[in-house]
């Protein structure tokens, strides 16, 4: 394995993936996301992500935003249900500048109240924009339907009333409870000497105080077999159906990732796309998705189509799922699916930012980095019987739920 892992005395880990290039990609990931928020404070984790780019003890907002951009670099961030990620791309000589900025915004942000009020307005606009995209909002609404009452059930952006009510103390409390040094990983893909990197990391992060939290995630409750229809001010029907699935620690996840790839994953040659969109001219977009979490997962199929075609589209989707339940795949078909899936994974690794983020998450989730060859070996080990069993488990009629957005009358 060509990567190097260092752990500072305060528990913060540094991952170096050496690569000969003039460009460095780096990220800092915190093992906390929207599922850790308290009821009535939904949106806190995402709000913090926005506020990290505001004032710190040493820098103004403009100084933060210009710190990397002034040397041609890029700085960004995102929040998921279980992670918060800060990421940056820059020319190699500016590694110390990037890591210094990471340390400043994570550990020294001030969260001034005037900036909080301005950023609430930005996020409220983001919410409005999101609701104008039913193909996106339906996925979060479906998770809310499946995981109702648990931390996985609400939108990452939060709720409007909750967001408006968040105050500075809520932000500081959330960070003090969840931003543990042992739950952070800094990952770097670049051309650096490991000894010099460790020296720089200790200089910038070595003085950060040890902070721990012993958060126990709540048991996830879920509701299966529910069918919900809602009217929206839209022109097309949008539909998603699916069920709870396997967590990141479940050995069956590799089989389901492979099944997702061949059924409706990336590319135009998927089962759903060929047999519904191409064959019948139904549904401009039809795809499947598998979201993995630390204690559960969600498999879903989405399509959008004209109202008069929606019923037929849904029947055709069920027809393909029934085929997978009733008849095992042929060995040759599964082999082709494996070859395609491994190629897609290998190509995805060409995106070095995605690669380094994935490795950082590996370190948080498994305490090690999983090699590409190990991923390929697991894919090769999936059998026809595995796919057949997973299909019958996930696509059982009493387990599948659906959510449909209909045009208003």
VEXDREN-2710 file (C-alpha; in Angstrom, 1 decimal):
% VEXDREN-2710
k/r/px/py/pz
1/UNK/0.0/0.0/0.0
2/UNK/1.5/3.3/-1.0
3/UNK/-0.2/5.6/1.5
4/UNK/1.1/6.7/4.9
5/UNK/-0.9/7.3/8.0
6/UNK/0.3/9.3/11.0
7/UNK/-1.6/10.0/14.3
8/UNK/-0.8/13.1/16.3
9/UNK/-0.9/13.0/20.1
10/UNK/-4.3/14.7/20.2
11/UNK/-5.8/11.8/18.1
12/UNK/-6.0/13.6/14.8
13/UNK/-4.9/11.4/11.9
14/UNK/-3.0/12.5/8.8
15/UNK/-3.2/10.3/5.6
16/UNK/-0.7/10.9/2.8
17/UNK/-1.3/9.3/-0.6
18/UNK/1.9/10.1/-2.5
19/UNK/1.3/11.1/-6.1
20/UNK/3.6/12.8/-8.6
21/UNK/1.8/15.9/-9.7
22/UNK/2.0/19.6/-9.5
23/UNK/-1.5/19.7/-8.0
24/UNK/-2.4/18.7/-4.5
25/UNK/-5.9/17.6/-3.3
26/UNK/-6.6/17.7/0.4
27/UNK/-9.5/17.3/2.7
28/UNK/-10.4/17.4/6.4
29/UNK/-13.3/15.2/7.3
30/UNK/-15.2/15.2/10.6
31/UNK/-17.2/12.1/11.6
32/UNK/-20.4/14.1/12.2
33/UNK/-23.4/15.1/10.1
34/UNK/-27.1/15.9/10.1
35/UNK/-28.1/12.7/11.8
36/UNK/-26.4/13.9/15.0
37/UNK/-28.6/16.9/15.4
38/UNK/-31.2/17.3/18.2
39/UNK/-34.9/17.6/17.5
40/UNK/-35.7/21.2/17.0
41/UNK/-32.2/22.0/15.8
42/UNK/-32.3/20.3/12.4
43/UNK/-29.9/22.0/10.0
44/UNK/-27.2/22.7/12.6
45/UNK/-24.4/20.6/11.0
46/UNK/-24.9/22.1/7.5
47/UNK/-25.2/25.6/9.0
48/UNK/-21.8/25.1/10.7
49/UNK/-20.3/24.1/7.4
50/UNK/-21.4/27.5/5.9
51/UNK/-20.2/29.4/9.0
52/UNK/-16.7/27.9/8.9
53/UNK/-16.0/30.2/5.9
54/UNK/-16.8/33.3/8.0
55/UNK/-14.7/35.1/10.6
56/UNK/-12.1/33.4/12.7
57/UNK/-9.8/34.7/15.5
58/UNK/-7.2/35.5/12.9
59/UNK/-9.0/36.1/9.6
60/UNK/-12.0/38.0/8.2
61/UNK/-14.4/36.4/5.8
62/UNK/-12.6/37.9/2.8
63/UNK/-9.2/36.7/4.1
64/UNK/-10.5/33.2/4.4
65/UNK/-12.0/33.1/0.9
66/UNK/-8.9/34.6/-0.6
67/UNK/-6.3/32.6/1.2
68/UNK/-6.2/29.9/-1.5
69/UNK/-8.1/31.6/-4.3
70/UNK/-5.4/34.3/-4.5
71/UNK/-2.8/31.6/-5.4
72/UNK/-5.2/29.8/-7.9
73/UNK/-6.5/27.3/-5.4
74/UNK/-10.0/26.1/-4.7
75/UNK/-11.8/25.7/-1.3
76/UNK/-15.1/24.1/-0.8
77/UNK/-17.1/22.0/1.7
78/UNK/-20.2/19.8/2.0
79/UNK/-22.3/18.0/4.7
80/UNK/-23.9/14.6/4.6
81/UNK/-26.0/12.6/7.1
82/UNK/-22.8/11.3/8.8
83/UNK/-19.8/13.5/7.6
84/UNK/-18.7/17.1/7.3
85/UNK/-15.9/17.6/4.7
86/UNK/-13.7/20.6/3.9
87/UNK/-11.7/20.2/0.7
88/UNK/-9.1/22.1/-1.2
89/UNK/-7.1/21.8/-4.4
90/UNK/-3.9/23.9/-5.0
91/UNK/-0.4/24.0/-6.4
92/UNK/2.1/22.0/-4.3
93/UNK/4.0/24.9/-2.8
94/UNK/0.9/26.0/-0.9
95/UNK/0.3/23.0/1.3
96/UNK/1.2/24.9/4.4
97/UNK/-1.2/27.6/3.5
98/UNK/-4.1/25.1/2.9
99/UNK/-3.5/23.2/6.1
100/UNK/-3.1/26.4/8.1
101/UNK/-6.5/27.5/6.8
102/UNK/-8.0/24.1/7.7
103/UNK/-6.8/24.5/11.3
104/UNK/-8.0/28.1/11.5
105/UNK/-11.6/27.5/10.3
106/UNK/-12.1/24.2/12.2
107/UNK/-10.7/25.2/15.6
108/UNK/-10.9/29.1/15.7
109/UNK/-14.1/30.1/14.0
110/UNK/-16.0/32.8/15.9
111/UNK/-19.5/32.4/14.4
112/UNK/-20.4/36.1/14.7
113/UNK/-24.1/36.8/15.0
114/UNK/-24.3/39.2/12.1
115/UNK/-22.7/36.6/9.8
116/UNK/-25.1/33.9/11.2
117/UNK/-28.1/36.0/10.2
118/UNK/-26.8/36.6/6.7
119/UNK/-26.0/33.0/6.2
120/UNK/-29.5/31.9/7.3
121/UNK/-30.8/33.9/4.4
122/UNK/-28.4/32.2/2.0
123/UNK/-29.5/28.7/3.3
124/UNK/-33.2/29.7/3.1
125/UNK/-32.6/30.6/-0.6
126/UNK/-30.9/27.2/-1.0
127/UNK/-33.9/25.5/0.5
128/UNK/-36.2/27.3/-1.9
129/UNK/-34.0/26.4/-4.8
130/UNK/-34.0/22.8/-3.7
131/UNK/-37.8/22.6/-3.5
132/UNK/-37.9/23.8/-7.1
133/UNK/-36.1/20.6/-8.1
134/UNK/-38.5/17.8/-7.4
135/UNK/-36.1/15.1/-8.7
136/UNK/-33.8/16.1/-5.9
137/UNK/-36.2/16.9/-3.1
138/UNK/-38.1/13.7/-3.5
139/UNK/-35.1/11.6/-2.5
140/UNK/-34.8/13.4/0.9
141/UNK/-38.6/13.2/1.4
142/UNK/-38.4/9.5/0.7
143/UNK/-35.7/9.1/3.4
144/UNK/-37.9/11.0/5.7
145/UNK/-40.7/8.5/4.9
146/UNK/-38.5/5.5/5.4
147/UNK/-36.6/6.7/8.5
148/UNK/-39.3/8.8/10.0
149/UNK/-38.5/9.8/13.6
150/UNK/-34.8/9.1/13.4
151/UNK/-31.8/11.3/12.7
152/UNK/-31.5/9.9/9.1
153/UNK/-35.0/11.1/8.3
154/UNK/-34.7/14.8/7.9
155/UNK/-33.2/16.9/5.1
156/UNK/-29.6/17.9/5.5
157/UNK/-30.5/21.6/5.0
158/UNK/-32.8/21.3/8.0
159/UNK/-36.2/22.9/8.6
160/UNK/-36.9/26.5/8.0
161/UNK/-38.3/27.2/11.6
162/UNK/-35.4/25.3/13.1
163/UNK/-32.8/27.2/11.2
164/UNK/-34.3/30.5/12.1
165/UNK/-34.1/29.6/15.7
166/UNK/-30.5/28.4/15.9
167/UNK/-28.3/30.8/18.0
168/UNK/-24.6/31.1/18.6
169/UNK/-24.7/28.9/21.7
170/UNK/-26.3/26.1/19.7
171/UNK/-23.4/26.2/17.2
172/UNK/-20.8/26.1/20.0
173/UNK/-22.5/23.3/21.9
174/UNK/-22.8/21.2/18.8
175/UNK/-19.1/21.6/18.0
176/UNK/-18.0/20.9/21.6
177/UNK/-20.1/17.8/21.6
178/UNK/-19.1/16.4/18.2
179/UNK/-15.9/17.8/16.8
180/UNK/-13.6/15.3/18.4
181/UNK/-10.0/15.2/17.3
182/UNK/-10.0/11.4/17.2
183/UNK/-13.0/11.7/14.8
184/UNK/-11.1/13.8/12.3
185/UNK/-8.9/12.8/9.4
186/UNK/-6.8/15.1/7.1
187/UNK/-6.0/13.4/3.8
188/UNK/-3.6/14.6/1.2
189/UNK/-2.9/13.4/-2.3
190/UNK/0.3/15.0/-3.5
191/UNK/4.1/14.9/-4.0
192/UNK/5.5/15.4/-0.4
193/UNK/8.2/14.0/1.8
194/UNK/6.4/12.2/4.7
195/UNK/8.9/13.4/7.3
196/UNK/8.4/17.1/6.3
197/UNK/4.6/16.6/6.2
198/UNK/4.6/15.1/9.7
199/UNK/6.6/18.1/10.9
200/UNK/4.2/20.5/9.3
201/UNK/1.2/18.7/10.7
202/UNK/2.6/18.8/14.2
203/UNK/3.4/22.5/13.8
204/UNK/-0.1/23.4/12.7
205/UNK/-2.3/20.8/14.6
206/UNK/0.0/19.5/17.4
207/UNK/-1.2/22.3/19.8
208/UNK/-4.9/21.5/19.3
209/UNK/-6.2/20.2/22.6
210/UNK/-7.5/16.6/22.8
211/UNK/-11.2/16.6/22.6
212/UNK/-13.3/13.4/22.8
213/UNK/-17.0/12.6/22.5
214/UNK/-18.7/9.3/23.2
215/UNK/-21.7/9.7/21.1
216/UNK/-24.0/6.7/20.7
217/UNK/-26.1/6.8/17.6
218/UNK/-29.8/6.2/18.2
219/UNK/-31.4/3.0/17.0
220/UNK/-32.7/3.7/13.5
221/UNK/-36.4/3.1/13.2
222/UNK/-37.9/2.6/9.8
223/UNK/-41.2/2.0/8.1
224/UNK/-41.5/-0.4/5.2
225/UNK/-44.3/-1.1/2.7
226/UNK/-45.7/2.4/2.7
227/UNK/-47.0/4.0/-0.5
228/UNK/-47.4/7.8/-0.4
229/UNK/-48.7/10.2/-3.1
230/UNK/-48.4/14.0/-2.8
231/UNK/-49.4/16.8/-5.1
232/UNK/-46.9/19.4/-6.1
233/UNK/-46.8/22.4/-8.5
234/UNK/-45.0/20.3/-11.2
235/UNK/-45.5/19.2/-14.8
236/UNK/-44.3/15.6/-14.6
237/UNK/-44.8/12.7/-12.2
238/UNK/-41.7/11.9/-10.1
239/UNK/-41.6/8.6/-8.4
240/UNK/-39.1/6.8/-6.1
241/UNK/-39.4/3.3/-4.6
242/UNK/-37.1/1.3/-2.5
243/UNK/-36.4/-0.2/0.9
244/UNK/-33.9/-0.2/3.7
245/UNK/-30.6/-2.0/2.9
246/UNK/-27.2/-2.9/4.2
247/UNK/-24.8/-0.8/6.3
248/UNK/-21.1/-0.1/5.5
249/UNK/-20.2/-3.0/7.8
250/UNK/-22.4/-5.6/6.2
251/UNK/-20.6/-8.1/3.9
252/UNK/-23.6/-8.1/1.5
253/UNK/-23.0/-4.5/0.6
254/UNK/-20.6/-5.4/-2.2
255/UNK/-23.3/-7.6/-3.8
256/UNK/-25.8/-4.8/-3.6
257/UNK/-23.4/-2.2/-5.0
258/UNK/-22.9/-4.6/-7.9
259/UNK/-26.7/-5.1/-8.3
260/UNK/-27.2/-1.3/-8.2
261/UNK/-24.6/-0.9/-11.0
262/UNK/-26.3/-3.3/-13.3
263/UNK/-29.8/-2.4/-12.5
264/UNK/-29.7/1.4/-12.7
265/UNK/-26.4/2.8/-11.8
266/UNK/-24.0/5.0/-13.8
267/UNK/-24.2/4.7/-17.6
268/UNK/-26.8/4.2/-20.3
269/UNK/-26.6/0.4/-20.5
270/UNK/-28.3/-0.4/-17.2
271/UNK/-31.2/-2.8/-17.1
272/UNK/-33.8/-0.1/-16.2
273/UNK/-32.5/2.3/-18.8
274/UNK/-32.4/-0.2/-21.7
275/UNK/-35.7/-1.9/-20.9
276/UNK/-37.8/1.1/-20.0
277/UNK/-36.3/4.3/-21.4
278/UNK/-34.8/2.9/-24.6
279/UNK/-37.3/0.1/-25.4
280/UNK/-40.5/2.0/-24.6
281/UNK/-39.5/5.7/-24.7
282/UNK/-40.7/6.2/-21.1
283/UNK/-38.9/8.2/-18.5
284/UNK/-36.2/10.7/-19.5
285/UNK/-34.4/9.8/-16.3
286/UNK/-34.5/6.4/-14.6
287/UNK/-31.8/5.3/-12.2
288/UNK/-31.1/3.4/-9.0
289/UNK/-29.1/4.4/-6.0
290/UNK/-27.6/2.8/-2.9
291/UNK/-26.9/5.0/0.1
292/UNK/-24.7/3.4/2.8
293/UNK/-24.7/4.4/6.5
294/UNK/-22.9/3.2/9.6
295/UNK/-25.9/1.1/10.8
296/UNK/-28.2/0.8/7.8
297/UNK/-28.6/1.7/4.2
298/UNK/-31.3/2.7/1.6
299/UNK/-31.8/1.3/-1.9
300/UNK/-34.0/3.3/-4.2
301/UNK/-35.1/3.6/-7.8
302/UNK/-36.2/6.9/-9.2
303/UNK/-37.9/7.9/-12.5
304/UNK/-39.6/11.0/-13.8
305/UNK/-42.1/10.8/-16.7
306/UNK/-45.3/12.3/-18.1
307/UNK/-48.4/11.7/-16.1
308/UNK/-50.1/9.4/-18.7
309/UNK/-46.9/7.2/-18.8
310/UNK/-46.4/6.9/-15.0
311/UNK/-48.5/3.8/-14.3
312/UNK/-46.8/1.9/-17.2
313/UNK/-43.4/3.0/-16.0
314/UNK/-44.0/1.7/-12.5
315/UNK/-45.3/-1.6/-13.8
316/UNK/-42.2/-2.0/-16.0
317/UNK/-39.9/-1.3/-13.0
318/UNK/-41.7/-4.0/-10.9
319/UNK/-41.4/-6.4/-13.9
320/UNK/-37.6/-6.0/-13.9
321/UNK/-37.4/-6.4/-10.1
322/UNK/-39.6/-9.6/-10.3
323/UNK/-37.2/-11.0/-12.9
324/UNK/-34.3/-10.6/-10.5
325/UNK/-36.3/-12.3/-7.8
326/UNK/-37.7/-15.1/-9.9
327/UNK/-34.7/-16.1/-12.0
328/UNK/-31.0/-16.0/-11.0
329/UNK/-28.7/-14.2/-13.4
330/UNK/-26.6/-16.2/-15.8
331/UNK/-22.9/-16.6/-14.9
332/UNK/-21.9/-14.8/-18.2
333/UNK/-24.2/-11.8/-17.4
334/UNK/-22.8/-11.5/-13.9
335/UNK/-19.3/-11.6/-15.3
336/UNK/-20.0/-8.8/-17.7
337/UNK/-21.6/-6.8/-14.9
338/UNK/-18.5/-7.3/-12.7
339/UNK/-16.2/-6.2/-15.5
340/UNK/-18.3/-3.0/-16.1
341/UNK/-18.5/-2.2/-12.4
342/UNK/-14.7/-2.6/-11.8
343/UNK/-14.0/-0.4/-14.8
344/UNK/-16.3/2.3/-13.4
345/UNK/-14.6/2.2/-10.1
346/UNK/-11.1/2.4/-11.6
347/UNK/-12.2/5.4/-13.8
348/UNK/-13.6/7.1/-10.7
349/UNK/-10.2/6.9/-9.0
350/UNK/-8.9/9.2/-11.7
351/UNK/-10.7/12.0/-9.8
352/UNK/-8.1/12.4/-7.2
353/UNK/-10.2/14.5/-4.9
354/UNK/-12.9/11.8/-4.8
355/UNK/-10.2/9.2/-4.2
356/UNK/-8.6/11.0/-1.3
357/UNK/-12.0/11.7/0.3
358/UNK/-12.9/8.0/0.0
359/UNK/-9.7/7.0/1.6
360/UNK/-10.3/9.5/4.5
361/UNK/-13.7/8.0/5.0
362/UNK/-12.2/4.5/5.0
363/UNK/-9.9/5.5/7.9
364/UNK/-12.8/6.9/9.9
365/UNK/-15.1/3.9/9.2
366/UNK/-12.6/1.0/9.2
367/UNK/-9.4/2.3/10.7
368/UNK/-7.6/1.5/7.5
369/UNK/-7.6/2.3/3.8
370/UNK/-9.1/-0.3/1.5
371/UNK/-7.1/-0.9/-1.7
372/UNK/-8.5/-1.0/-5.2
373/UNK/-7.4/-4.6/-5.5
374/UNK/-9.3/-5.5/-2.3
375/UNK/-12.4/-3.9/-3.7
376/UNK/-12.0/-5.9/-7.0
377/UNK/-11.5/-9.1/-5.1
378/UNK/-14.7/-8.6/-3.2
379/UNK/-16.6/-7.9/-6.4
380/UNK/-15.1/-11.0/-8.0
381/UNK/-16.3/-13.1/-5.0
382/UNK/-20.0/-12.1/-5.5
383/UNK/-22.0/-15.1/-6.8
384/UNK/-25.2/-15.5/-8.7
385/UNK/-26.8/-16.9/-5.6
386/UNK/-25.7/-13.7/-3.7
387/UNK/-27.4/-11.4/-6.2
388/UNK/-30.5/-13.6/-6.2
389/UNK/-30.7/-13.6/-2.4
390/UNK/-30.2/-9.8/-2.2
391/UNK/-33.0/-9.3/-4.8
392/UNK/-35.5/-11.4/-2.9
393/UNK/-34.5/-9.7/0.4
394/UNK/-34.8/-6.1/-0.8
395/UNK/-37.6/-6.3/-3.4
396/UNK/-40.1/-8.2/-1.4
397/UNK/-43.6/-6.7/-1.9
398/UNK/-44.2/-6.1/1.8
399/UNK/-40.8/-4.3/2.1
400/UNK/-40.9/-1.9/-0.9
401/UNK/-42.1/1.6/-0.2
402/UNK/-42.8/4.3/-2.7
403/UNK/-43.3/8.1/-2.8
404/UNK/-44.8/9.8/-5.8
405/UNK/-45.1/13.5/-6.6
406/UNK/-48.1/14.2/-8.8
407/UNK/-48.9/17.4/-10.7
408/UNK/-51.6/19.4/-8.9
409/UNK/-55.1/19.2/-10.2
END
